[in-house]
Amino acid sequence: MTNGAEPLTLVLVGPMAAGKTSIGRRVARTLELPFIDTDKRVVSEHGSIPSIFESHGEGHFRALERSAVARALDEGGVISLGGGAVTDAGTRELLREHPVVFLTVSPAAVADRIATGGRPLLDGDDPVVRWTQIFEERRGWYDEVASVTFDTSRRPMQRIAEDIVAWRRDQE
């Protein structure tokens, strides 16, 4: 970076299947910034999230995640956090100095998105009911860290990404 400026950063938070990765990639491309998915970083360094949960528990996973978030914030770019990252007080503290977009989505819209599985917290009889419970448990933390909120339920991901880019440019 020139003149010692902080790297441009934008953080995306929200529940599982809200569109953080697909929207984040679009926003990063438009702003010509790197895109960092902290879940993918944890997986590349430590193995699959379900196996981390199974072998070491959620607390260990959240510590790995917090470390990945801290490194990503130091690097700058568009950073997508896992749905549960906000449950960790240390991670929420890291986000205080950064613009954070909360992507929300309705249970009806999320049903198709979570049909593919691979989300250990949603294992069980009714993934949408479980998703809704988890979202309600975390909603206060999303609101706490959010600078702005966008609903991804019914609009095309590209339009939402364009709105986020316009919002971020207005912050400068």
N, CA, C and O of each residue as an XYZ file, in Angstrom:
688
protein
N       0.845     -1.189      0.000
C       0.000      0.000      0.000
C       0.884      1.243      0.000
O       1.985      1.241      0.550
N       0.400      2.262     -0.601
C       1.143      3.509     -0.614
C       0.840      4.304      0.640
O      -0.156      4.046      1.316
N       1.668      5.245      0.948
C       1.568      6.184      2.064
C       1.142      5.553      3.388
O       0.539      6.222      4.228
N       1.452      4.275      3.579
C       1.192      3.635      4.862
C      -0.271      3.493      5.214
O      -0.610      3.276      6.377
N      -1.149      3.613      4.226
C      -2.585      3.527      4.493
C      -2.965      2.109      4.889
O      -2.337      1.132      4.482
N      -4.010      2.035      5.696
C      -4.564      0.729      6.044
C      -5.114      0.086      4.777
O      -5.623      0.786      3.901
N      -5.019     -1.235      4.669
C      -5.632     -1.879      3.504
C      -7.152     -1.733      3.575
O      -7.738     -1.772      4.657
N      -7.778     -1.565      2.420
C      -9.234     -1.463      2.376
C      -9.823     -2.801      2.803
O      -9.451     -3.853      2.284
N     -10.732     -2.744      3.741
C     -11.306     -3.961      4.293
C     -12.824     -3.846      4.343
O     -13.374     -2.775      4.598
N     -13.485     -4.966      4.097
C     -14.926     -5.081      4.232
C     -15.196     -6.502      4.710
O     -14.727     -7.463      4.101
N     -15.946     -6.639      5.793
C     -16.209     -7.945      6.381
C     -17.673     -8.303      6.171
O     -18.559     -7.473      6.371
N     -17.924     -9.554      5.762
C     -19.285    -10.052      5.598
C     -19.580    -11.078      6.682
O     -18.835    -12.043      6.853
N     -20.674    -10.866      7.415
C     -21.121    -11.822      8.427
C     -22.568    -12.167      8.141
O     -23.259    -11.455      7.412
N     -23.016    -13.263      8.722
C     -24.406    -13.658      8.566
C     -24.540    -15.145      8.767
O     -23.545    -15.855      8.908
N     -25.783    -15.620      8.781
C     -26.020    -17.035      9.032
C     -25.541    -17.907      7.880
O     -25.250    -17.419      6.787
N     -25.466    -19.198      8.146
C     -25.143    -20.156      7.111
C     -26.080    -19.950      5.929
O     -27.283    -19.761      6.108
N     -25.522    -19.987      4.714
C     -26.288    -19.928      3.465
C     -26.907    -18.566      3.172
O     -27.855    -18.481      2.392
N     -26.392    -17.501      3.780
C     -26.900    -16.157      3.481
C     -26.309    -15.605      2.193
O     -26.811    -14.617      1.657
N     -25.247    -16.231      1.687
C     -24.629    -15.764      0.443
C     -23.308    -15.046      0.653
O     -22.852    -14.330     -0.239
N     -22.681    -15.219      1.815
C     -21.455    -14.478      2.130
C     -20.345    -14.744      1.111
O     -19.657    -13.813      0.691
N     -20.169    -15.993      0.714
C     -19.080    -16.319     -0.212
C     -19.387    -15.818     -1.617
O     -18.548    -15.158     -2.229
N     -20.570    -16.117     -2.140
C     -20.860    -15.721     -3.518
C     -20.940    -14.200     -3.658
O     -20.452    -13.648     -4.644
N     -21.539    -13.526     -2.699
C     -21.604    -12.060     -2.750
C     -20.215    -11.477     -2.495
O     -19.807    -10.528     -3.165
N     -19.495    -12.037     -1.536
C     -18.154    -11.540     -1.225
C     -17.225    -11.587     -2.419
O     -16.469    -10.646     -2.657
N     -17.274    -12.672     -3.172
C     -16.431    -12.772     -4.373
C     -16.767    -11.682     -5.375
O     -15.872    -11.082     -5.969
N     -18.058    -11.424     -5.564
C     -18.485    -10.381     -6.512
C     -18.026     -9.001     -6.039
O     -17.536     -8.201     -6.836
N     -18.184     -8.727     -4.758
C     -17.782     -7.428     -4.204
C     -16.268     -7.253     -4.362
O     -15.802     -6.191     -4.776
N     -15.513     -8.287     -4.033
C     -14.049     -8.219     -4.140
C     -13.618     -7.950     -5.582
O     -12.732     -7.133     -5.833
N     -14.251     -8.640     -6.520
C     -13.902     -8.454     -7.935
C     -14.163     -7.006     -8.352
O     -13.328     -6.392     -9.016
N     -15.310     -6.463     -7.968
C     -15.665     -5.097     -8.350
C     -14.714     -4.076     -7.717
O     -14.306     -3.115     -8.368
N     -14.365     -4.291     -6.445
C     -13.478     -3.349     -5.743
C     -11.999     -3.631     -6.023
O     -11.120     -2.915     -5.542
N     -11.737     -4.686     -6.810
C     -10.366     -5.090     -7.135
C      -9.552     -5.341     -5.863
O      -8.437     -4.846     -5.696
N     -10.160     -6.131     -4.979
C      -9.536     -6.506     -3.713
C      -9.452     -8.029     -3.625
O     -10.202     -8.732     -4.302
N      -8.546     -8.540     -2.797
C      -8.543     -9.984     -2.571
C      -9.805    -10.405     -1.817
O     -10.371     -9.629     -1.047
N     -10.232    -11.640     -2.050
C     -11.348    -12.213     -1.315
C     -10.797    -13.293     -0.394
O     -10.053    -14.174     -0.824
N     -11.174    -13.214      0.883
C     -10.710    -14.190      1.870
C     -11.920    -14.817      2.540
O     -12.756    -14.118      3.113
N     -12.008    -16.141      2.466
C     -13.054    -16.896      3.162
C     -12.367    -17.556      4.350
O     -11.569    -18.476      4.170
N     -12.669    -17.097      5.565
C     -11.941    -17.602      6.733
C     -12.220    -19.084      6.989
O     -11.343    -19.790      7.488
N     -13.430    -19.575      6.656
C     -13.697    -21.010      6.792
C     -12.761    -21.818      5.890
O     -12.206    -22.832      6.312
N     -12.592    -21.362      4.650
C     -11.715    -22.081      3.720
C     -10.267    -22.073      4.210
O      -9.538    -23.048      4.028
N      -9.864    -20.983      4.822
C      -8.503    -20.921      5.386
C      -8.330    -21.932      6.513
O      -7.325    -22.640      6.571
N      -9.303    -21.995      7.401
C      -9.224    -22.947      8.509
C      -9.160    -24.370      7.954
O      -8.363    -25.183      8.422
N      -9.990    -24.671      6.967
C     -10.014    -26.004      6.368
C      -8.670    -26.334      5.720
O      -8.162    -27.444      5.881
N      -8.090    -25.379      4.988
C      -6.827    -25.659      4.305
C      -5.684    -25.884      5.296
O      -4.733    -26.609      5.002
N      -5.781    -25.264      6.458
C      -4.702    -25.392      7.444
C      -4.937    -26.510      8.458
O      -3.976    -27.045      9.011
N      -6.211    -26.878      8.714
C      -6.503    -27.779      9.835
C      -7.427    -28.947      9.501
O      -7.689    -29.785     10.364
N      -7.924    -29.018      8.271
C      -8.832    -30.098      7.911
C     -10.281    -29.648      7.943
O     -10.583    -28.495      8.251
N     -11.171    -30.574      7.620
C     -12.586    -30.219      7.480
C     -13.179    -29.737      8.804
O     -12.783    -30.171      9.886
N     -14.138    -28.828      8.676
C     -14.793    -28.277      9.857
C     -15.526    -29.369     10.642
O     -15.417    -29.403     11.867
N     -16.276    -30.271      9.971
C     -16.910    -31.347     10.755
C     -15.888    -32.175     11.540
O     -16.157    -32.562     12.678
N     -14.721    -32.452     10.950
C     -13.745    -33.268     11.688
C     -13.112    -32.483     12.838
O     -12.778    -33.070     13.867
N     -12.941    -31.165     12.680
C     -12.423    -30.342     13.783
C     -13.428    -30.352     14.933
O     -13.050    -30.523     16.092
N     -14.717    -30.166     14.608
C     -15.768    -30.207     15.630
C     -15.750    -31.548     16.349
O     -15.800    -31.608     17.577
N     -15.679    -32.630     15.562
C     -15.750    -33.978     16.130
C     -14.535    -34.287     16.992
O     -14.674    -34.852     18.077
N     -13.349    -33.925     16.522
C     -12.115    -34.282     17.229
C     -11.787    -33.356     18.394
O     -11.285    -33.802     19.426
N     -12.072    -32.062     18.226
C     -11.581    -31.084     19.202
C     -12.668    -30.220     19.834
O     -12.410    -29.536     20.824
N     -13.891    -30.240     19.271
C     -14.983    -29.449     19.823
C     -15.093    -28.062     19.206
O     -14.179    -27.579     18.538
N     -16.235    -27.439     19.452
C     -16.506    -26.124     18.879
C     -15.558    -25.055     19.416
O     -15.150    -24.165     18.669
N     -15.202    -25.128     20.693
C     -14.308    -24.117     21.272
C     -12.973    -24.051     20.553
O     -12.463    -22.963     20.284
N     -12.404    -25.207     20.242
C     -11.131    -25.257     19.515
C     -11.296    -24.670     18.111
O     -10.451    -23.909     17.641
N     -12.398    -25.036     17.450
C     -12.656    -24.489     16.123
C     -12.765    -22.963     16.177
O     -12.202    -22.277     15.323
N     -13.484    -22.424     17.170
C     -13.655    -20.966     17.261
C     -12.304    -20.266     17.477
O     -12.097    -19.160     16.978
N     -11.395    -20.895     18.209
C     -10.059    -20.308     18.405
C      -9.293    -20.286     17.083
O      -8.644    -19.291     16.761
N      -9.362    -21.374     16.316
C      -8.712    -21.406     14.995
C      -9.322    -20.342     14.088
O      -8.616    -19.651     13.353
N     -10.639    -20.227     14.155
C     -11.358    -19.256     13.337
C     -10.954    -17.826     13.709
O     -10.711    -17.001     12.828
N     -10.883    -17.529     15.024
C     -10.498    -16.192     15.475
C      -9.119    -15.816     14.938
O      -8.902    -14.686     14.501
N      -8.192    -16.770     14.975
C      -6.846    -16.543     14.447
C      -6.890    -16.250     12.944
O      -6.202    -15.349     12.464
N      -7.696    -17.008     12.210
C      -7.825    -16.790     10.764
C      -8.434    -15.416     10.472
O      -8.020    -14.742      9.529
N      -9.407    -15.002     11.270
C     -10.035    -13.687     11.098
C      -9.010    -12.581     11.357
O      -8.937    -11.616     10.596
N      -8.226    -12.713     12.413
C      -7.221    -11.693     12.745
C      -6.215    -11.542     11.602
O      -5.868    -10.426     11.214
N      -5.754    -12.664     11.071
C      -4.797    -12.607      9.953
C      -5.421    -11.965      8.722
O      -4.785    -11.154      8.048
N      -6.664    -12.329      8.429
C      -7.348    -11.765      7.265
C      -7.534    -10.252      7.413
O      -7.344     -9.508      6.451
N      -7.900     -9.804      8.597
C      -8.076     -8.362      8.823
C      -6.754     -7.615      8.654
O      -6.733     -6.484      8.169
N      -5.662     -8.245      9.054
C      -4.347     -7.625      8.865
C      -4.008     -7.483      7.382
O      -3.377     -6.510      6.972
N      -4.434     -8.462      6.585
C      -4.136     -8.438      5.151
C      -5.029     -7.462      4.398
O      -4.579     -6.804      3.460
N      -6.287     -7.365      4.803
C      -7.238     -6.506      4.109
C      -7.897     -7.225      2.951
O      -7.443     -8.284      2.519
N      -8.979     -6.633      2.452
C      -9.737     -7.218      1.367
C     -11.177     -7.411      1.788
O     -11.630     -6.851      2.787
N     -11.892     -8.214      1.012
C     -13.261     -8.577      1.337
C     -13.186     -9.918      2.057
O     -12.701    -10.906      1.505
N     -13.671     -9.941      3.288
C     -13.475    -11.094      4.159
C     -14.830    -11.675      4.546
O     -15.667    -10.993      5.138
N     -15.031    -12.940      4.203
C     -16.255    -13.649      4.552
C     -15.992    -14.516      5.772
O     -15.083    -15.346      5.770
N     -16.792    -14.318      6.815
C     -16.658    -15.094      8.046
C     -17.670    -16.228      8.068
O     -18.748    -16.123      7.482
N     -17.320    -17.302      8.740
C     -18.266    -18.392      8.941
C     -19.452    -17.904      9.751
O     -19.354    -16.932     10.501
N     -20.576    -18.592      9.590
C     -21.816    -18.170     10.239
C     -21.721    -18.014     11.740
O     -22.390    -17.154     12.313
N     -20.894    -18.837     12.400
C     -20.801    -18.790     13.854
C     -19.657    -17.966     14.396
O     -19.457    -17.915     15.610
N     -18.901    -17.318     13.528
C     -17.725    -16.567     13.988
C     -18.089    -15.520     15.036
O     -17.311    -15.258     15.953
N     -19.274    -14.922     14.897
C     -19.683    -13.856     15.820
C     -20.003    -14.375     17.217
O     -20.181    -13.575     18.136
N     -20.081    -15.696     17.402
C     -20.353    -16.222     18.742
C     -19.154    -16.056     19.654
O     -19.286    -16.160     20.874
N     -17.989    -15.798     19.082
C     -16.752    -15.662     19.854
C     -16.513    -14.183     20.184
O     -16.409    -13.347     19.287
N     -16.429    -13.876     21.482
C     -16.248    -12.481     21.911
C     -14.965    -11.890     21.354
O     -14.940    -10.714     20.991
N     -13.906    -12.671     21.279
C     -12.644    -12.179     20.732
C     -12.772    -11.797     19.268
O     -12.210    -10.793     18.830
N     -13.507    -12.592     18.519
C     -13.732    -12.282     17.101
C     -14.570    -11.014     16.973
O     -14.273    -10.157     16.140
N     -15.609    -10.888     17.785
C     -16.430     -9.660     17.725
C     -15.586     -8.433     18.027
O     -15.763     -7.387     17.403
N     -14.674     -8.553     18.976
C     -13.792     -7.429     19.316
C     -12.904     -7.055     18.120
O     -12.683     -5.873     17.855
N     -12.401     -8.057     17.404
C     -11.572     -7.795     16.219
C     -12.336     -6.996     15.162
O     -11.739     -6.211     14.425
N     -13.638     -7.191     15.088
C     -14.450     -6.560     14.040
C     -14.806     -5.111     14.338
O     -15.244     -4.392     13.440
N     -14.627     -4.664     15.579
C     -15.096     -3.332     15.979
C     -14.530     -2.189     15.137
O     -15.201     -1.174     14.949
N     -13.327     -2.338     14.638
C     -12.679     -1.250     13.903
C     -12.901     -1.333     12.389
O     -12.276     -0.588     11.634
N     -13.774     -2.221     11.944
C     -13.908     -2.461     10.505
C     -15.362     -2.340     10.054
O     -16.280     -2.566     10.843
N     -15.574     -1.981      8.774
C     -16.935     -1.976      8.232
C     -17.413     -3.423      8.075
O     -16.745     -4.246      7.450
N     -18.577     -3.715      8.651
C     -19.117     -5.077      8.647
C     -20.510     -5.065      8.027
O     -21.393     -4.325      8.460
N     -20.687     -5.895      7.011
C     -21.976     -6.069      6.352
C     -22.620     -7.340      6.894
O     -22.035     -8.421      6.825
N     -23.820     -7.202      7.428
C     -24.598     -8.343      7.909
C     -25.541     -8.749      6.781
O     -26.443     -7.997      6.411
N     -25.321     -9.946      6.239
C     -26.213    -10.494      5.223
C     -27.236    -11.374      5.923
O     -26.887    -12.389      6.527
N     -28.486    -10.984      5.839
C     -29.548    -11.757      6.455
C     -30.351    -12.456      5.369
O     -30.295    -12.073      4.201
N     -31.088    -13.471      5.755
C     -31.888    -14.246      4.807
C     -33.032    -14.892      5.579
O     -32.889    -15.228      6.754
N     -34.162    -15.060      4.909
C     -35.325    -15.664      5.570
C     -35.212    -17.187      5.575
O     -34.556    -17.769      4.711
N     -35.858    -17.831      6.555
C     -35.862    -19.304      6.568
C     -36.428    -19.897      5.279
O     -35.937    -20.923      4.809
N     -37.455    -19.265      4.701
C     -38.037    -19.794      3.462
C     -37.010    -19.775      2.331
O     -36.906    -20.740      1.574
N     -36.260    -18.696      2.213
C     -35.271    -18.585      1.140
C     -34.082    -19.517      1.366
O     -33.450    -19.960      0.407
N     -33.779    -19.815      2.618
C     -32.589    -20.607      2.924
C     -32.806    -22.108      2.697
O     -31.841    -22.860      2.559
N     -34.071    -22.545      2.658
C     -34.362    -23.983      2.572
C     -33.644    -24.645      1.395
O     -33.020    -25.691      1.572
N     -33.718    -24.062      0.208
C     -33.044    -24.655     -0.957
C     -31.534    -24.582     -0.829
O     -30.824    -25.486     -1.269
N     -31.048    -23.521     -0.234
C     -29.598    -23.314     -0.143
C     -28.911    -24.319      0.780
O     -27.741    -24.641      0.573
N     -29.615    -24.818      1.793
C     -28.972    -25.732      2.747
C     -29.240    -27.197      2.431
O     -28.834    -28.083      3.183
N     -29.922    -27.451      1.323
C     -30.280    -28.826      0.974
C     -29.057    -29.696      0.676
O     -29.144    -30.922      0.744
N     -27.933    -29.086      0.349
C     -26.753    -29.851     -0.049
C     -26.031    -30.503      1.121
O     -25.215    -31.399      0.903
N     -26.300    -30.086      2.351
C     -25.656    -30.696      3.519
C     -24.260    -30.157      3.752
O     -23.911    -29.081      3.266
N     -23.456    -30.915      4.504
C     -22.089    -30.493      4.804
C     -21.999    -29.432      5.883
O     -20.966    -28.776      6.020
N     -23.054    -29.254      6.642
C     -23.063    -28.260      7.715
C     -23.371    -28.994      9.015
O     -24.531    -29.292      9.299
N     -22.332    -29.291      9.814
C     -22.527    -30.160     10.972
C     -23.560    -29.660     11.975
O     -24.221    -30.466     12.629
N     -23.709    -28.360     12.107
C     -24.669    -27.842     13.080
C     -26.114    -28.049     12.639
O     -27.034    -27.910     13.445
N     -26.321    -28.385     11.351
C     -27.684    -28.564     10.844
C     -28.089    -30.026     10.740
O     -29.192    -30.333     10.287
N     -27.207    -30.933     11.155
C     -27.561    -32.345     11.101
C     -28.784    -32.599     11.977
O     -28.892    -32.062     13.080
N     -29.695    -33.415     11.480
C     -30.898    -33.736     12.253
C     -32.109    -33.849     11.356
O     -31.991    -33.895     10.132
N     -33.272    -33.895     11.975
C     -34.508    -34.162     11.237
C     -34.943    -33.010     10.339
O     -35.342    -33.242      9.198
N     -34.875    -31.793     10.821
C     -35.357    -30.653     10.045
C     -34.305    -29.549     10.031
O     -34.255    -28.722     10.942
N     -33.460    -29.536      8.990
C     -32.377    -28.546      8.937
C     -32.867    -27.097      8.976
O     -32.182    -26.240      9.534
N     -34.038    -26.800      8.396
C     -34.518    -25.412      8.388
C     -34.914    -24.973      9.796
O     -34.648    -23.837     10.189
N     -35.541    -25.857     10.548
C     -35.882    -25.525     11.936
C     -34.599    -25.294     12.730
O     -34.500    -24.330     13.489
N     -33.621    -26.173     12.556
C     -32.336    -26.025     13.260
C     -31.634    -24.736     12.819
O     -31.090    -24.015     13.655
N     -31.642    -24.443     11.517
C     -31.030    -23.214     11.000
C     -31.676    -22.001     11.665
O     -30.987    -21.074     12.091
N     -33.020    -22.019     11.750
C     -33.756    -20.892     12.341
C     -33.379    -20.716     13.810
O     -33.187    -19.590     14.269
N     -33.273    -21.818     14.548
C     -32.873    -21.729     15.964
C     -31.481    -21.105     16.092
O     -31.261    -20.217     16.915
N     -30.551    -21.581     15.269
C     -29.179    -21.064     15.330
C     -29.159    -19.580     14.967
O     -28.486    -18.789     15.627
N     -29.891    -19.203     13.925
C     -29.934    -17.801     13.498
C     -30.485    -16.921     14.615
O     -29.936    -15.855     14.892
N     -31.562    -17.359     15.254
C     -32.142    -16.565     16.336
C     -31.171    -16.442     17.515
O     -31.101    -15.390     18.151
N     -30.429    -17.504     17.806
C     -29.434    -17.450     18.887
C     -28.338    -16.426     18.583
O     -27.827    -15.771     19.491
N     -27.984    -16.293     17.317
C     -26.848    -15.448     16.922
C     -27.239    -14.053     16.461
O     -26.369    -13.191     16.333
N     -28.505    -13.806     16.211
C     -28.943    -12.551     15.596
C     -28.428    -11.323     16.354
O     -28.000    -10.353     15.730
N     -28.463    -11.352     17.663
C     -28.001    -10.210     18.446
C     -26.524     -9.906     18.213
O     -26.122     -8.743     18.182
N     -25.723    -10.948     18.050
C     -24.293    -10.743     17.783
C     -24.065    -10.177     16.382
O     -23.200     -9.322     16.188
N     -24.846    -10.658     15.398
C     -24.734    -10.077     14.047
C     -25.060     -8.590     14.103
O     -24.337     -7.766     13.545
N     -26.161     -8.254     14.785
C     -26.556     -6.844     14.899
C     -25.487     -6.029     15.618
O     -25.225     -4.881     15.261
N     -24.870     -6.633     16.640
C     -23.847     -5.932     17.422
C     -22.658     -5.506     16.553
O     -22.152     -4.394     16.702
N     -22.212     -6.381     15.649
C     -21.008     -6.076     14.862
C     -21.323     -5.359     13.555
O     -20.414     -4.819     12.924
N     -22.587     -5.338     13.131
C     -22.940     -4.836     11.798
C     -22.883     -3.323     11.685
O     -23.346     -2.594     12.562
N     -22.302     -2.875     10.584
C     -22.365     -1.465     10.200
C     -23.599     -1.214      9.343
O     -24.158     -0.118      9.356
N     -24.024     -2.235      8.595
C     -25.159     -2.150      7.674
C     -25.680     -3.572      7.455
O     -24.943     -4.547      7.610
N     -26.966     -3.674      7.092
C     -27.577     -4.983      6.862
C     -28.211     -5.015      5.475
O     -28.860     -4.059      5.050
N     -28.011     -6.137      4.776
C     -28.655     -6.373      3.482
C     -29.347     -7.724      3.538
O     -28.770     -8.697      4.022
N     -30.584     -7.793      3.045
C     -31.333     -9.044      2.999
C     -31.086     -9.711      1.639
O     -31.279     -9.095      0.591
N     -30.659    -10.970      1.673
C     -30.340    -11.697      0.435
C     -31.459    -12.641      0.007
O     -31.271    -13.429     -0.919
N     -32.605    -12.579      0.654
C     -33.670    -13.572      0.433
C     -34.200    -13.603     -0.995
O     -34.378    -14.680     -1.565
N     -34.455    -12.438     -1.578
C     -35.207    -12.428     -2.831
C     -34.555    -11.663     -3.968
O     -35.110    -11.625     -5.066
N     -33.409    -11.059     -3.750
C     -32.790    -10.265     -4.818
C     -31.614    -11.021     -5.400
O     -30.997    -11.823     -4.700
N     -31.287    -10.788     -6.661
C     -30.133    -11.453     -7.264
C     -28.838    -11.080     -6.524
O     -28.645     -9.934     -6.117
N     -27.967    -12.069     -6.363
C     -26.704    -11.851     -5.646
C     -25.911    -10.694     -6.250
O     -25.302     -9.914     -5.517
N     -25.911    -10.575     -7.580
C     -25.154     -9.503     -8.233
C     -25.682     -8.126     -7.833
O     -24.893     -7.208     -7.613
N     -26.987     -7.971     -7.738
C     -27.571     -6.681     -7.344
C     -27.189     -6.339     -5.909
O     -26.865     -5.192     -5.601
N     -27.230     -7.341     -5.035
C     -26.851     -7.121     -3.642
C     -25.384     -6.714     -3.576
O     -25.024     -5.794     -2.841
N     -24.536     -7.399     -4.343
C     -23.108     -7.066     -4.373
C     -22.905     -5.624     -4.834
O     -22.084     -4.903     -4.266
N     -23.639     -5.202     -5.849
C     -23.524     -3.822     -6.341
C     -23.927     -2.824     -5.262
O     -23.285     -1.786     -5.102
N     -24.986     -3.136     -4.523
C     -25.428     -2.250     -3.438
C     -24.370     -2.166     -2.334
O     -24.144     -1.096     -1.770
N     -23.734     -3.279     -2.034
C     -22.690     -3.294     -1.004
C     -21.487     -2.480     -1.458
O     -20.907     -1.735     -0.668
N     -21.111     -2.617     -2.722
C     -19.990     -1.840     -3.255
C     -20.313     -0.343     -3.163
O     -19.464      0.446     -2.748
N     -21.517      0.045     -3.542
C     -21.908      1.458     -3.461
C     -21.863      1.936     -2.015
O     -21.384      3.037     -1.740
N     -22.358      1.118     -1.091
C     -22.313      1.483      0.337
C     -20.871      1.657      0.790
O     -20.549      2.642      1.455
N     -19.995      0.712      0.439
C     -18.590      0.759      0.888
C     -17.885      1.989      0.331
O     -17.112      2.635      1.039
N     -18.144      2.314     -0.921
C     -17.511      3.506     -1.518
C     -17.994      4.783     -0.840
O     -17.242      5.751     -0.729
N     -19.247      4.789     -0.385
C     -19.767      5.946      0.359
C     -19.084      6.121      1.703
O     -19.080      7.223      2.251
N     -18.509      5.057      2.244
C     -17.839      5.114      3.554
C     -16.476      5.785      3.480
O     -15.939      6.221      4.499
N     -15.919      5.868      2.288
C     -14.550      6.411      2.147
C     -14.526      7.913      2.276
O     -13.462      8.524      2.184
